[in-house]
Amino acid sequence: MLSFAALTLRLGSTGCRGGRRNLATIVSGNKTSQLVRERLKEDLDKMRGQFPGFRPGLVVLQVGDRDDSNLYISMKLKAAAEIGINASHVRLPKTATEDEVLRRIVEVNENLEVHGLIVQLPLDSINPMDTEKVTNAVAPEKDVDGLTSINAGKLSRGDLGDCFIPCTPKGCMKLISQTGTSVAGKNAVVIGRSKIVGAPMHDLLLWSHATVTTCHSKTTDLAAQVGRADILVVGAGKAEMVKGEWLKEGAVVIDCGINHIPDDSKANGMRVVGDVHYPSAKEKAGFITPVPGGVGPMTVAMLMENTVQSAKRFLKTYQPGKWNISYAKLKPQKPQPRDAAIAHSFTPKSIGRLAREVGLFSEEVEPYGTTRAKVRLEALNRLKTQPNGKYLVVTGITPTPLGEGTTTTTLGLAQALGAHLHVNSFACVRQPSRGSNFGVKGGAVGGGYCQVIPMEEVSLHLTSDTQAVMAASSLVVDTINARVLCESTQSDKALFDWLVPLRDGHRKFSLSQLNRLKRLGIEKPETLKPEEIYRFIHLDIDPETKTGISGVLATLMRDAVKPSLMQTVEGTPVFVHTCPLSDIAQGNSSILADQIALKLVGPEGFVVTEAEGGAELGMEKFFDIKCRSSGLHPDVVVMVASVPALKMHGGGPAVTAGSAMPKEYSAENLTLLENGCNHLKRQLENARAFGLPVVVAINTFSTDTDAELGLVCEQAKLAGALEAVPCSHWAEGGAGAVALGQAVQRAAETPHQINFLYDLEMPIDDKIRVIAKSMYGADDVELLPQAQQKVALFSKQGLGNLPICMAKTHLSLSHDPERKGVPTGFTLPIRDIHANLGAGFLYPLVGTSSVAPQSPAFSCFHDNDFSTESK
């Protein structure tokens, strides 16, 4: 308890001579506020002991440049600095609009390093401002001024422990308590009903059990009301309106007024007085606050106390580096429903809520409805100093129609890490490709209880990224075709006259044309020579050679470059971005998605990204193309396999997609399975070639036996896997991949260093040969004549140092999709090589592989319908 003797001063006494009583005791706000500040310093020292480096954050937002506001703000900043609060002053110009002010408030609301936000009033703008709207935009948990309707409402109903009390009334109550006066049962009068002082002062006194009367400009017989007050609080804003003779003998008088009246004895000709006539009031009051030096210093002290209180509330739920995120509780059904039924049984949380949970600001998110959003690249710039999290890549054995489940495992592992192991986790997957027949890949991303939802949105147009890329590609083709046609059918003079028409005897070049002349080294466009005209009008394009192109394409794809934020059935965040296939492209989600996710999860979190297809394709391209380009180095490789798929690689009968599983795969067959494990060993060798620890995830089926699972685990460890873990995430969600998550956490702590398969400076054919031999097991490669010509052409054009992206079947280690297991004794035929300069790689065409997506025999649209049943 603060010492009353230390806080009060006697105005003086004449004893009993003449029958006069002692004069009122001064209640010093200066002394009380100083003791409050010293206590707050001690509190902050304790906070820093528990959370090293932590400092409460306070932002004062000002509109305009009023002198009085500047004075008040300087007092607040000085007090904050003295205590140890990290305070900053944000000043917007008088030209600021209401929307600009609101956007700035939202920024501060979402900043976890700020615990208090003050909007300095009045808002000095030349534009209309709704003060109520602006003050209510402040997050209630950061409203240390206590002015929002939510905090005011809680105060009015008595929820004093769950709100912020306005600083001036709170300071008044502190001063009243220092007099030793018990408020309970007293008659209290409050003059003034403003939202800042009068109204909250009434509520505070009422909830302290006083009988409270609020007076205002319409109150009749004000003197009589004042005369009944044991406690009088005045905040009317009228100089010396309350006279001493009105007071009840011995009353506690708290003067909140600050007024300036003329005084020739002062240097500036003005004197500061309160709302109470001090000379007469001190004759009757028992206690009185001076002006200045009374309520004013306490207002600032209470602002600091509220800021520290806000920081304490924040720290109660704060865990350094941990998101405050909610996850859905799964209740898996038996028998398991279809994927669509499972997806429709979950209601996604709003995308705005998910974005806030993972640390994204509102201005960084562009919602597409309520369940998906684009994330602006400004987020990456804001988070650039944040350390990256752990980086996991999920790959698999060579795919079969029986299913391996790399996408399902990617999502299940992210769910296990987040919802069950309580670490920040993010999944990054590719958008499904619709292909030429409404979905070559199929339906939703994932399956069972490891899906991205809503499944219809992610499976179809999503945020129209694919359409933007298609439009950009069409633009390139149409532009080149049109120009080639013109060049082949027009004379040089006709084409020149068409491009730069002669008007009034002069030719006027456009800005882009002038830039082209400059790039060609032509300095005088007005006197072009015939050979210069030829170079200007003819583009250096070989119609037989496909290359990249730039310009207006960036405009078409300005939104497509932003990752799409969605969520799994358990509420785990997912980035869905880009849709390259591993057999004709790199088969990975975007670098940007991975980069943003790694910053958001923080140094103790995990980002789980997928490399589609078998390890020899998607994983190799992940390392040699994606990681080279991004500079990101993964920590762990997760290799996905399943017992039925390994049996097929061990010599089991062929199966077509969608057909029933033959009995050879559903019955225990350890011999067939052991043969198939040779394929797993080969893919583990491929994964280990990059220098990282490998964990095998066995995606279990209900037909798997303990003996079969044990055999796969044993063979995987013998082949160099750090651990091998059976997983049931398809049937159980994240709970079925907890053991995998724990294994991955252990693996991430082992020493490792990434290795690339080849040096970029190697000749093109040598890089192809290294991939074929080390990843596919080929004896050698054979470059057919067209491929040989392309090697010579690209080397001449300076493209020989680009990485290689093999266009090969994903159904076999070899170029023959029918050869399962571990093919040997083959030479890899390279029939052609193309350049994808936009993506930055060369892609050889292996065997009969095509760059066009294959069309399915049974298109996915047969199982899709817009109806009540299928949604």
N, C-alpha and C positions, 0 to 999 in steps of 0.2 A: 504494500500500500504506500503510495507517495505521501511524503510528510506534508501535512497541512501547514505547519509552521514555516516550512521552506517555500511555500507557494503564495503566501499572503503577506500583506504589509498593512499595518495600521495607518489610517489616515491621520490619526491624532485623537486626543481626548482632553476634555476639560474636567474630568472627574465629575463630582456632583455639584461644583460651584454653579450657582444659577440654575440648578435643576436640569442642566443639559446632559443628554446621554452621550456615550461614546460615538464617534463618527464611524461610518461604514468601513469595513475591511476591504482592501483592494484584493481582488482575485486576479493574479498576474498570469496572463496567457503566455508571456515570454518565458517565465520560469517553468510553467507546466509543460509547454511544448519542448523545452530543452531536455527535460527529464524523459519525455516520450521518445525523443530522438536518440538519446543515449541507450534506452531500452531496446529500440529497434536495431541499433548497431550491434548489440549483444546477440539479438535474434539472428542477424545476418551472419555473424561469426559462427554460430551453431550450424546454420544452413550450409555454409562453405565447408565446415568440418565433415558434414555428412555427404555433401555433393560438391567435391572440389571444383573450383572454377565457376560455380553457379552464382549468378547475380540476378535479382529481380529486374525486369525491364519495364520502363515507363515511357510512353510516347505522349507528347503534348501536341495536338493538332490545332493549328491556327489558320484562319482565313483572313487575309488582310494584314495591316501593319499598324494597328491602333497603339498609341503610346501607353494607355492604361493596361491593355492586354500584355504588351511587352514587359511592363513592370511586374505584373502578377506572374507571368511565365518565368521571368528571371529568378523570382523568389522560389518558385517550385523547383527549378533546375538546381539552384544553389543548395536547397535543403536535401534534394535527392543525392547530389554529389557528396554532401557531408556524411550522409548515412551509409552510402555504398550502393545505391540504386543506379542502374545503368539507364539514365534518362536521355531522351533525344527530343529535339524540337523540330517538328515538320511544319513549315510555313508555306501555305498556298497563296498565290497572288489574289488581289481583289477581283481579278477577272475569272477566277475559278467558278465553274458551274456546280450546281448541286450534284450532278452525276459524277463529276470528278471528285468531289468531296466524299461521296458515298463509296466510290471505288477505292479511295485511299483508306477509308475506314475498314473496308473488307480486307484489304491487304494486312492491316495491323491485327485485325481479329484473328487471322489465320496464322500469324507468326507466333510460333511456340516460344520464342525468346522474349516476347512482350507479354507482361502480366497485367498492365494497367494502361488504359487509354483515356485521355482527357480531351474533350473537344472544347477549346477555349471559346467562351461566349462573350460578346455577341459575334456572329459570323459577319465579318466586314467585307461583303462582296457586292459588286455592282449588279449581280444577277440575283433573281429571286431565290430565297432559301427558306425551306420549311424546317425551322429549328427543331420542332418535335420529331420530324422524320429523321433528321440527321442524328440527334442524340439517341434515338431509339435504334439506330443502325449499329451502335456500339454493342458488342457481345456482352450480355449481362455479367458473365464471369470476369470480364475485364473493365466493367463500368465502375471504376474506383471513385468516380464522382457521385455514384448512386442516383443518377438522373433518369435512367431508362424506366419505361412503364413497368417492366417486369420487376425491377428492384423496388420501385415505389409501391407496387401492388403487394409484394411480399412484406414490406414494412407495414403497410396499412392493415394487414391481417395478422401481424404479430410474429412473422417468421424471421425474427431478428438474427438468428444464427445461419440463415441461408440466403442472405442478401448483403449488398453493400449499402451502408447508411450514408446519406449525404454528409459531406465533410463538416460543414458549418454546424448543423444540428448535433452531429456526433461530438464535435469539440465543445459545444455548449453543455452537453450532458457531462463531459469530463470535468468542466469547470464547476458545474453544480455539485458534482461528487466531492470535489476538493474542499468545499465549504463545510463538509460534514453533515449537510442537511439531507435527511431522508425524504425522498420524493413521494413515497407511498403515503396516500391519504391527504396530501397537500392540495390546496387550491392553486392551480397554475393558470396563468393567462399568457397567451401568445398573441402578440400584435403583428399582423401580417399573415398572408396565406399563400405566399409564393411557393412554387414547387421546389425551390432550392433551400429555403429556410423555414417558412411558416408552416406549411403543410406537414413536412416530415418531422418538424419539432413537436407539433401536436401529437403525432403518432408515437413518437418516442416517449413523451411524458405520459401519454395514456397507457402504454404498455409497461410503464414503470409504476403504474397504479396511482397516478395523480388524477384529480378531477380537473379536466382541462376545458378552458374557454378560449375560443379563437376570435379575436377582434380584428376588424378591418375598417376600410374607409366608410362603410355604411353603418357601422356600429353606433348606436345612440348611447349617450351618457358614458363615454369612454372612461372618464375619470372614475366613475363609480365602479366599473369593472376592474380597473387597475387597483383600486383601493381594497379589493377583496383578495388580491393575489399574494400567496406566500412565496411564489416563484413567478417572476416576470421575465419573459424573453421578448425583446423588441427587435423586429426586423422590418420596419415600415418604410425605410428609406426617406425619412423626413427629419431634418435637423432639429434636435432638441425638442421634439414634440411632447414628450412625456415629462411632466413637471414633478419636482420633488414632493410637493404637497399632495399629489395624487397617491403616493405610495403608502402601502401598509407599513407600519412600524416594524423594522427588522427584516424586511423582505429581501430575498435574493434577487438581484437585478443583473440580467445578462443582456448587454447592449451589443447587437450585431450590426448596428448602423455605421456607415462610413460616409460622411458628408463634408463638404468644403464650404466654409463661410468666410466672408471678408474679415481680415484682421491686418490693420496697418502695421502692427508690430512685427509681423513676419516678413521675411525677405521677399517671398513671392506674393505677399499681400493676402494669403489665404491661410485658414486654420482648419485642421481636421477635428470634427466633433462627431458624436454618435447620435442616436435617435432619442437619447435620454439627456435631459438638462443636468449635466454632471454636478455643478456646484450645489444645486438644491437637493438633488437626489442623495448625495453622500450624507446629508444631514438626517435622513430617515431610514435609508436602507441598512440592512445588516451586512450585506456583502454586495459588491458592485465590481463589474469589469470596466477597466479604463478603455478609452479610445484615443489614440491607438494603444497597442500593447495588450489587448484583451483577447477578443474572439479571433481577430485576424491571424496571429501566429498559430493558434490552435487549428484553424482551418487547414493551413499548410501541413501541420503535423499529422492531422487525421488523414490527409491525402496520402502521406507517406505510410501511415499505419495500414490503410486500406490496400496499398500496393503490396506491402509485405504480406498482409493477410491473403491476398490473391495468390502470391507466389507460394505460400504455405499450402493453400488448397490445391494448387497445381502439382506440388511435389508429393501430395498424398497418393495420387494415382500415377505419377510420372515414374517411368523406368527408363533410364538412359538408353537410347537407341531402340526402344520398343514402341511399336505402334499401339495405340488405343483402339483396337479393332475388334469387332464382334463376328463370330462365326456361327453358322447354322448347325444345329444338332441333328445328325442323321439318324434315321430309324429304318435301316435296310429291311426290305420285305422279302419273304420267302413264300413261294417261288419269286424270283426276281422279275419285276415287270420289264417291258420293253424300254429302250432308251428314251423314247419320246414321252412315255408315261412318267418315267422318273424325272425328266427335265421339267415337265409341266406340274409336278407335285411341289416344286420349290418356287417361292416368290423372291425374286432378287431384291436386295436392298437398293435404294436409289443410288444412281451413279454418283451424284453429288456427295452423298454420305461416304461412299467407298473412297472417293478421291480425297476427302478430308482425312479419312482414317489412315491413308498411306502417306500423308504429308504433302499433297498437292494443293495449291492455292486455287481459288475460284477462277481467277483470271488466266490460269494455265490450263483450264479444262473447257472444252467446247462440247456440251451435251448434244447427243442425237437421241432425243426422247429421254426416257427415264432410266434406261438400263445399259447404255453405251455412250462413250464419249471419246472425242479426240483429245490427245494431250499435246499442248503446244510445246515447241522446242525451247521456248524460254525457260521451261522448268530445268532443262539440262544446264543452262547457263547459270541459273540461280544456285544449283546444287554442285557446281563444278569443284568446289573445295571440299565437298563431303567425301570421305573415304569410300571406296567400293566395297560391296559385300562379297561373299563367296560366290563363285561362278561354277555352275554344274552344267554339263552337257549330257543329254540323254540320247543314246544311239541304240542300235539293235543288231541282231543277226540279219542275214538276208531275208527279206519278207517272203511270206507264203500266204496262200489263201486261208490258212488255219489261224492266222493272227499272232502277232507278237505283242502289240500294244505299246508302242513307244509314246504316242500322244497321251494315251490313258495313264501310262506310268509317269509321264512328265507332270500331269495334273495331279495325280494321286500323291506323288512325292511332295509337291508344293503344298497340298492340303495337309499332309502328315506333318511337315515342318511347321506350318503356321498354326493350324487349329489344334494340333495334338502335342507338338513339342515346343510350342509357344516361342518360336523365333520368327522374325519378319521373313516372309517368303513371297516370291513373285514368280509366276510362270510366264514364259514367253513362247508363243506358238505361232505357226503360220495360219493364215486364213485359208479355208478350204477352197480349192480351185473348182469352179463350176464346169470348166472344160466345154467341149462342144455339145455335150448332151446332158446339161443340168446336173453336173456333179459327178465327175469321174471318181473322185475320192470317196464320195458318199455323203452321209448326213452331217451330224454335229461334230464339233471338235471334242474328241474323247468318247467315252462310253460308260455305261453302267452308272455308278455313283462317283464318277470322275469326269464330269462334263463341264463345258462352258455354256452358260445360259444367259439369255433365252436361246435355245438351240436354233430356232428359225432365223433369228437375226444374224447369228454368227455363220450359219450355213449358206445363206443366200447373199444378198447384196452388202450386208454389214454397213459400212460407211462409204460404199461405192469406190473404194480404192482401185479395184480391178477395172471398173469402167473407166476411171481416169487414165489408167495406164493404157488401156485399149484405145482410148481416144487419142492419147499422145502418140501411140504407135501408128495409128491411122494417119495422123498429121504428118509424121515423118515420111511414110510411104507415099502419101498423096503429093506432098511437096516435091519429093525427089522425082516421082514419076512425071509430074507436070513440067518440071524444069528440064528433065532429060528429053521429054517430047518436044519442048520448044527448041532446045538446042539442036535436035536432030532434024527438024523440019523448017527452021528459019535460017536465013543467011545471017552473017555476022552483023551487017548493016541494019537489017530489019529488026534483029533482036536488040541491038544497041538503041535504035530509035524507039523501040517499044519500052525498054527499061528506063531510058532517060530521054523523054520526048523533047524535040526542038521547038521552043515557043518564043516567038518574037526574036528569032535569031540566036537564042541562048538556051543552053541546057542547064537544068537545075538538078543537082544530085541530092538525094535524100541523105539523112544523117547516117543510116546504115550503109548506104552505098559509099559515102565518104570514108567510113570506117574500113570498109573492104578495100578500097584503094590504098589506104594507109597501111593495112596489113600486107598488101602486095608490094609495098615500097614505091608506090606511084605518088609523087608529090604535087604534080600540076594537072589536075583533072580537066582544066579548060583547054589543054593542048595535048590530048592523048594521041599517041602514035598507034598505027594499026595493030602492032603486036601487043600493045598495052590494052587496047580495046578487046582483043581476043582473050587475054588473061582475065580481064574484068568480067566479061559476059559468060565465060565458060567455067562452071564449077568443077573442081577437081574431084569428080565422083566417078568411080568405076561402077557401072550398073550391075556388074556381075559380082561385086564385093559388097557385103552388108557391113555397115559401120554405124556407129552412134552419131547422134546429132544433138544440138542444144538450142537454146533460145526461148521461144514461146512455150516450149514443153514445160518449163518450170512453172509457168502460170497455170497450165492445165493440171499439174500434179502438186499444187501448193498445199492442198489438204491431204493428199495421199501420203506425203512424207511424215505425217503425224501418226504415231501409234494409236490404236484403238484400245481403250480401257474397258474391260468386261470383268466377269467374275465366274468362279466355279459354283457348283451346287452348294458347297460349304461356305461360300463367301470369300474365298481366297482371290486376291487380285490377279488378273491375267492381262497381258498385252497380246493382242492379235494383230499381226502386222506382216504384210507381204505374203505372197503365195508361190514362191518358186518350188518346182519339183526337183527332187534329187537326181532323177535320171537325165534330165535335160538342162538343169540349172544347178544352183548350189544347195537347194533343199533346206534352207535355214530361215528362221525369222530374222527381222531386220537388226542391224547393229544399233540403230537409234533406240529401239525398244529395250534391248539388253542394257545399253548405257544408262538410260533413265531409270530402269528398274534397279540396277546395281547401286545407283546413288540413293534411291528411295529406301532400300532395305537397310542401308547402313553397314558398318564393318562387321557386325555379328550376324547379319541376315544372309539369306540365300536366294539366288536367282537361278531358276531351273529352266534351261532353254533346250529346245529339241533340234537334233540333226536328223532329218527324215531319211528313211531308207536304211540300207545296211551300212555298217561301219565303213566299208571300203568306199562308199559313195558319199553320203551326207556328212559323216564324221570327218573324212579326209578333206572334204571341201570346207568344212567348218574351220579346221585348223589352217590349212594352206591358203585359203582365200579370205574367209571372214576374219579370222584372228590376225592375219597379217595386216588387213585393212584397218581394223578397229584398234589394234594394239592391246586388246583385252586378252588376258591369259587365264584359262579355266583352272579350277582346282581339282576337279574330280570328273571322271568319265563314268557314266552309268550305262551298262550294257544290258539291254532287255532281251530275254529269250523266253520261250515257252516250251513245255514238254512236247505237245503235238507238232509244233514247227520243227523242233530238232529231230523228231521221228521222221518227218518228211525229208529232211536233209540227210537222214541216215539210210534212205532208200525206200521209204514208204510210198504207197500208191499216190498218183496225182489226184488232186482235188480241185474242183472249180469253185469260184467264189459263190457263196450262198447255198451250196449243196450240203447235204448231211455229212457229218464226220464219219468216215469209215471205221469199222471196228478195230482196225490195226492201230488207230490213234487213241481210241477210248479205252482199250484194254492194256494192261501192263505188258510191256515188251522191252526189257532192259537191254537186249542185244541191239535192237533197232535204235534205241535211244543212245546207247554208247557210241554207235557208229555216227549218229548225228552230232554227238559232242565234239567230233573232230572239226566240224564247221564252227562250233562255238570257240574252240581253241584257236582256229585260224583268225577269227574276228577279234579275239582277245589279243593276239599278236599284233594285229593291225592297230588296235587301240593303244597298246603299250608302247608302240613305236614312237608315240608323241611325248613320252616321258611322264605321263600323269598316272596316279593311282586309279585303278579300275574296280568298280563294284558291280557285280552281276545281280540284276533283279529278275527273278523268275516269276513271270506273270502266270499265276496258277489257274488251272481249270479244275472243275469239280471232278473230272475223271482222273486227275493225277494221283498217284499213290505215293506214300511216304518213301518207298524204295526208289522210285523214279526221281523224286525231288532230291533225295540224298545223293543219288548218283550224279545229278547235274551239279550240285554244290561241290562235290568232291572233285569232279573233272575241271570245274571252273577254277578252283584254288590251285590245282596242279598246273593249270595253264597260266598262272600268274595273277589271277584276280585277288585283290586284297581281301574281299569278302564276297560271299554269295548268299542271297537272302530270298526265300520264297515270299511272295506278296499277294495279298487278296484285295487290293484296292478297288478292282472292278466291282466286287460284290459288297465291299464294306466301306468304301470311300477312304479318306485319309487314315482312318484307324487301321486299315489293312496294310498300310505302308509305313507304319511307325518304325518297325525294325529296320527297314531300308533307310529311313531318315536318320536313324541313329548311326547306322553304318557309314552313311555319307558324311555325317558330322565328324566321325573319327577319321575317315579318309582325308578330309579337308585339312586336317592338322598334320599330315605326314609331309616331310620335305619333298618338293617336286620342282621340276623346271621343264618348261615346254620345249619340244624339239619340232622343227618343221621338216617335212619329208625331202625337200629339195631347195636348192639355192635359186633365186629368181634369175640370176645371171647365167644359169645353164642354158645351152641351146634348147630350142622348143622341142625337138624330137627326143632329146635326152630327158627332159622333164616328163614327157609322156611315158618314156620307157621306165623311169623310176617308179611312177605310179603303178604301171601295169605289172611290173615284177614284184614290188613290195606289198601292194595292196590286193591284187587279183591273183597272184601266183602264176602269171604268164611266163612262158619261156623267153619271149621277145615280142616286139611289135613289128607290124608291117605297114608302112606308110604307102598307100596306093598313090598313083600319079597325081590326082587332084590334091591330095593332102601334101605331097611333096612340093607342089607349086605354091601352096598356101604358106608353107614353112618359109620358102624363099621370099615370098611377097611380104609377109609380116615381119620377117627379120630385116628386110630392106627398109620397111616403113618405121622401124624403131620400136616395134611391138614385141620383140623377142623376150623382153623382161617381164611380161605379164604372167600371172599365175595361170594354171591349167584347170579347166572345169570339164571333166570327161562326161560326154553324153553317151551313157551306156545303160543297158537294161538293168533295172534294179532287182530283177528276179534271180540273178545268179552272180557268183563272183566272176564268171567269165562273160563273154559277149553272147553266149547262147542261153536264153532264158530257160531252156529245158534241163540244163545241167545243174543239179542241186549239189549239196554237200561241199566238197573241196575239189573242184576240177583241176586237173593237171595236164601237162603235155599239150598246151595250146599256145598259138601265137595270136596276139590281139591285132585284128585288122583295123586300121584307121583310114576311112574312105575319104574324109574331108575335114577341114578345120575352118571354123568361123571365128570372127572377132566380135565380142560384145564390149565395145569400148565404154559404153555408159556404165556397165557393171564393173569393167576393168579386168576382163579375163578373156582368154582364148578357149573355145570349146571344140575339141575334136569329136567327130562323129564316129562312134565305134560300131563296126559291123553294119547291121541293118537298122540301127536306132534312128529314130526320127525326132525332130525338134517339136513336132506337133503332138499335143496330148492325144493319147489313144482313146477311142470312143468305146464305151461299154456295150456289151451285147444287150443288157437290160438296164435301161436308163433309170436314174433315180426319180424322175418325175412321176413314175408310176405309183410311188408310195407317198406322194405329197399331194395334199388337197387343202383348199381353204374352206374348212367346214367346222362345225361346232365340235365334232368328235376329235379331229386331228389338230385343231387350232392352227 
